[in-house]
Amino acid sequence: MWASKWIGILGSLVWGFGAGSSGVSVPPPQAGQIAPAPIIYEEVKVAREDVTGDGKPELITLLGKRFAPGSPYYDQLKVMVQDPVKKRATFFQATYGGYQPELYFCDFTGNRTKQILLQAPTGGSSGTSDYYLFSDKEHIPAVLSVPQPLTISGSYQDGYKVRLTVKEANQNVVLDLSDRKDIYEKDGIYKNGKLQQPVEVMPNAFSVLKPVERPDGTCELNGVQRVSGVYNADTIAYVESTWKWENNGWKLERVTVKKAQR
């Protein structure tokens, strides 16, 4: 019931004041004084997790405002942390909206308290998501950083090959794409194995950034970035990265480049 009360507060705005007890009439408001329509949030996900470190679970509610009635896209997302004992709530606002958002809970920073990881898929053919990491340890709200996508570059070469470079790992990988030569030859990218025009690869942001629990109870983050070739649907590789929180930030642990199957 307390949760519903807070959601009701989110969806309410004061539209005006009625006449006083003296019976004095109130003039109608001018156009510039009329409040905008209320922003209606709905429950998207609900969980019970201890994210404050007091040993008792809080009620975590992911709230979303739909772009339009019936739309699958939430153009605004909030995370509400409610302490049912102290009757207090903390709110976290996502910068962008998303489709089918998800919440994950784990101790990423090693402070023996779980943080909240919000995933908000952006939609579209790229399959990427925006990620947010929130902390409410001891009821002190904080927005923590998340790993940034790796800087991936590369270009096509003669012989149906692509040379990929991952800047942060100072890593170079050569992909043999000869299994696609019939398509590339048909599309005029190659002629008898000779590259006909310069072609740069198209890296994407994280499609996956998921928690992986370590033996000590903390969590790393495993990211996956898709790399496209001559067009977006031509997926040629997946770049996987593992990140560990260290010294108040994310440290890149390892990078693996995997060729995509045709």
C-alpha positions as CSV (number, residue, x, y, z in Angstrom):
1,M,0.0,0.0,0.0
2,W,2.8,2.4,0.9
3,A,4.4,1.7,-2.5
4,S,1.1,2.6,-4.3
5,K,0.9,5.8,-2.3
6,W,4.3,6.9,-3.5
7,I,3.5,6.0,-7.1
8,G,0.3,8.1,-6.8
9,I,2.4,11.0,-5.6
10,L,4.6,10.7,-8.7
11,G,1.6,10.9,-11.0
12,S,0.0,13.9,-9.3
13,L,0.4,17.6,-9.8
14,V,-1.4,20.5,-8.1
15,W,-3.7,22.0,-10.6
16,G,-4.9,25.0,-8.6
17,F,-6.5,26.2,-5.4
18,G,-10.2,26.4,-4.6
19,A,-12.0,29.3,-3.0
20,G,-11.4,30.2,0.6
21,S,-13.8,29.9,3.4
22,S,-14.8,33.6,3.0
23,G,-16.5,32.7,-0.3
24,V,-14.4,35.1,-2.4
25,S,-14.4,34.0,-6.0
26,V,-11.1,33.0,-7.6
27,P,-10.5,34.3,-11.1
28,P,-9.9,31.7,-13.8
29,P,-6.2,31.0,-14.4
30,Q,-4.4,32.5,-17.4
31,A,-3.0,30.2,-20.0
32,G,0.5,30.6,-18.7
33,Q,-0.6,29.6,-15.2
34,I,-2.2,26.3,-16.1
35,A,0.0,23.3,-15.0
36,P,1.0,20.7,-17.6
37,A,-0.7,17.4,-17.7
38,P,0.5,15.0,-15.0
39,I,3.3,12.6,-15.8
40,I,2.0,9.1,-15.2
41,Y,4.5,6.4,-14.1
42,E,3.7,2.7,-13.9
43,E,5.4,-0.2,-12.2
44,V,7.7,-2.0,-14.6
45,K,9.6,-4.2,-12.2
46,V,9.5,-4.8,-8.4
47,A,12.2,-6.5,-6.3
48,R,13.2,-6.8,-2.7
49,E,17.0,-6.4,-2.1
50,D,19.2,-4.9,0.7
51,V,20.8,-2.0,-1.1
52,T,21.4,0.2,1.9
53,G,23.5,-2.3,3.9
54,D,21.3,-2.4,7.0
55,G,20.7,-6.1,6.6
56,K,17.0,-5.7,5.7
57,P,15.5,-5.7,2.2
58,E,14.2,-2.5,0.7
59,L,11.4,-2.4,-1.9
60,I,13.0,-1.6,-5.3
61,T,10.5,-0.4,-7.9
62,L,11.4,0.4,-11.5
63,L,8.9,3.0,-12.8
64,G,8.4,4.0,-16.4
65,K,6.4,6.5,-18.3
66,R,5.3,5.3,-21.7
67,F,5.9,7.3,-24.8
68,A,2.3,6.9,-25.7
69,P,-0.6,4.8,-24.4
70,G,0.1,1.2,-25.3
71,S,3.6,2.0,-26.6
72,P,6.4,-0.6,-25.7
73,Y,8.9,2.3,-25.3
74,Y,9.3,4.1,-21.9
75,D,10.6,7.6,-22.6
76,Q,11.3,8.1,-18.9
77,L,12.6,5.7,-16.3
78,K,13.0,6.0,-12.5
79,V,14.2,3.6,-9.8
80,M,12.5,4.0,-6.4
81,V,14.1,2.6,-3.3
82,Q,11.7,2.4,-0.4
83,D,12.6,1.6,3.2
84,P,9.4,0.3,4.8
85,V,10.7,0.7,8.3
86,K,11.9,4.2,8.1
87,K,9.2,5.2,5.7
88,R,11.6,6.9,3.3
89,A,12.2,6.7,-0.4
90,T,15.1,7.5,-2.7
91,F,14.7,8.1,-6.5
92,F,17.1,7.6,-9.3
93,Q,16.4,9.1,-12.8
94,A,17.8,7.5,-16.0
95,T,19.0,9.9,-18.6
96,Y,17.2,8.1,-21.5
97,G,14.3,5.7,-21.8
98,G,14.2,2.2,-23.3
99,Y,12.3,-0.9,-24.2
100,Q,11.8,-3.8,-21.7
101,P,14.2,-2.4,-19.0
102,E,15.8,-4.8,-16.5
103,L,17.3,-4.5,-13.0
104,Y,20.3,-6.4,-11.6
105,F,21.6,-6.4,-8.1
106,C,25.2,-7.1,-7.0
107,D,28.1,-5.7,-5.0
108,F,30.2,-4.3,-7.9
109,T,32.4,-2.0,-5.8
110,G,33.3,-4.3,-3.0
111,N,31.7,-2.3,-0.2
112,R,29.6,-5.3,1.0
113,T,26.4,-3.7,-0.2
114,K,24.5,-4.4,-3.4
115,Q,24.2,-1.7,-6.1
116,I,21.5,-1.4,-8.7
117,L,22.3,-1.9,-12.4
118,L,19.6,-0.7,-14.8
119,Q,19.6,-1.9,-18.4
120,A,17.5,0.0,-20.9
121,P,17.5,-1.5,-24.4
122,T,17.5,1.2,-27.1
123,G,15.7,-0.8,-29.7
124,G,16.5,-0.9,-33.4
125,S,18.7,-3.2,-35.4
126,S,21.9,-2.4,-33.5
127,G,20.6,-4.3,-30.4
128,T,22.4,-1.9,-28.0
129,S,21.4,-0.9,-24.4
130,D,22.1,2.0,-22.1
131,Y,23.3,1.1,-18.6
132,Y,23.1,2.9,-15.3
133,L,24.6,2.0,-11.9
134,F,23.0,3.4,-8.7
135,S,24.1,3.1,-5.1
136,D,22.1,3.8,-1.9
137,K,24.4,2.6,0.8
138,E,23.4,4.0,4.2
139,H,20.6,5.9,2.4
140,I,23.2,8.1,0.6
141,P,22.2,8.1,-3.1
142,A,25.0,8.1,-5.7
143,V,25.2,7.5,-9.4
144,L,28.2,5.4,-10.2
145,S,30.0,5.2,-13.6
146,V,29.6,2.2,-15.9
147,P,32.3,1.0,-18.4
148,Q,32.3,2.8,-21.6
149,P,32.3,0.9,-24.9
150,L,35.7,0.0,-26.3
151,T,37.2,2.0,-29.2
152,I,37.1,-0.5,-32.1
153,S,38.4,0.3,-35.6
154,G,39.3,-1.6,-38.6
155,S,39.2,-1.8,-42.4
156,Y,38.9,-4.4,-45.1
157,Q,42.0,-5.6,-46.9
158,D,42.7,-7.7,-50.0
159,G,42.0,-11.4,-49.7
160,Y,38.7,-11.0,-47.8
161,K,40.4,-10.0,-44.6
162,V,39.7,-7.4,-42.0
163,R,42.2,-6.0,-39.5
164,L,40.5,-5.0,-36.2
165,T,42.1,-2.9,-33.5
166,V,40.9,-2.5,-29.9
167,K,42.5,0.7,-28.7
168,E,42.1,0.2,-24.9
169,A,43.7,-3.2,-25.0
170,N,46.3,-2.3,-27.7
171,Q,45.2,-5.4,-29.5
172,N,45.1,-6.2,-33.2
173,V,43.2,-9.2,-34.8
174,V,43.0,-10.2,-38.4
175,L,39.7,-11.8,-39.4
176,D,39.5,-14.2,-42.4
177,L,36.1,-13.5,-44.1
178,S,36.7,-15.7,-47.1
179,D,33.5,-17.7,-46.2
180,R,31.6,-14.5,-47.3
181,K,33.5,-14.0,-50.6
182,D,30.4,-14.9,-52.7
183,I,28.4,-12.1,-51.1
184,Y,31.2,-9.6,-51.2
185,E,32.0,-10.4,-54.8
186,K,28.3,-10.1,-55.8
187,D,28.0,-6.8,-54.0
188,G,31.1,-5.4,-55.7
189,I,33.2,-5.1,-52.5
190,Y,35.8,-7.5,-54.0
191,K,36.7,-8.6,-57.5
192,N,38.7,-11.8,-57.5
193,G,39.7,-11.1,-54.0
194,K,40.9,-7.6,-54.7
195,L,39.2,-4.8,-52.6
196,Q,37.5,-2.4,-54.9
197,Q,37.0,0.5,-52.5
198,P,37.9,1.4,-48.9
199,V,35.6,-0.1,-46.3
200,E,35.7,0.7,-42.6
201,V,34.1,-1.5,-40.0
202,M,31.1,-0.3,-37.9
203,P,31.4,-1.0,-34.2
204,N,28.4,-0.8,-31.9
205,A,28.0,0.1,-28.2
206,F,27.3,-2.6,-25.6
207,S,24.6,-5.0,-26.5
208,V,25.3,-6.8,-23.3
209,L,26.8,-5.7,-20.0
210,K,25.9,-8.3,-17.5
211,P,27.0,-9.1,-13.9
212,V,29.2,-12.2,-13.3
213,E,29.7,-13.1,-9.6
214,R,33.2,-13.8,-8.4
215,P,34.2,-16.2,-5.6
216,D,34.5,-13.4,-3.1
217,G,30.8,-12.4,-3.7
218,T,31.5,-9.2,-5.7
219,C,30.6,-9.0,-9.4
220,E,32.5,-8.2,-12.5
221,L,30.8,-6.8,-15.7
222,N,31.1,-8.7,-18.9
223,G,30.4,-6.6,-22.0
224,V,29.7,-7.6,-25.6
225,Q,30.0,-5.3,-28.6
226,R,28.9,-6.3,-32.1
227,V,31.0,-5.3,-35.1
228,S,29.4,-4.8,-38.5
229,G,31.1,-5.1,-41.8
230,V,30.0,-3.6,-45.1
231,Y,26.4,-3.0,-43.8
232,N,24.8,-3.2,-40.4
233,A,23.3,-6.7,-40.8
234,D,26.8,-8.0,-41.8
235,T,28.0,-9.0,-38.4
236,I,31.6,-10.0,-38.6
237,A,32.8,-10.1,-35.0
238,Y,31.8,-9.9,-31.3
239,V,34.3,-8.1,-29.0
240,E,33.9,-9.3,-25.4
241,S,35.3,-7.4,-22.4
242,T,35.6,-8.1,-18.7
243,W,35.6,-5.2,-16.2
244,K,36.4,-5.0,-12.5
245,W,35.8,-2.1,-10.1
246,E,39.1,-0.9,-8.7
247,N,40.2,2.4,-7.2
248,N,36.7,4.1,-7.6
249,G,36.5,3.1,-11.3
250,W,36.3,0.3,-13.8
251,K,39.4,-1.5,-14.9
252,L,39.6,-3.4,-18.1
253,E,40.7,-7.0,-17.3
254,R,40.7,-8.7,-20.6
255,V,39.4,-8.5,-24.2
256,T,38.4,-11.3,-26.6
257,V,37.6,-10.9,-30.2
258,K,35.4,-13.7,-31.7
259,K,34.6,-14.0,-35.4
260,A,30.9,-14.2,-36.0
261,Q,29.5,-17.1,-37.9
262,R,27.9,-16.3,-41.2
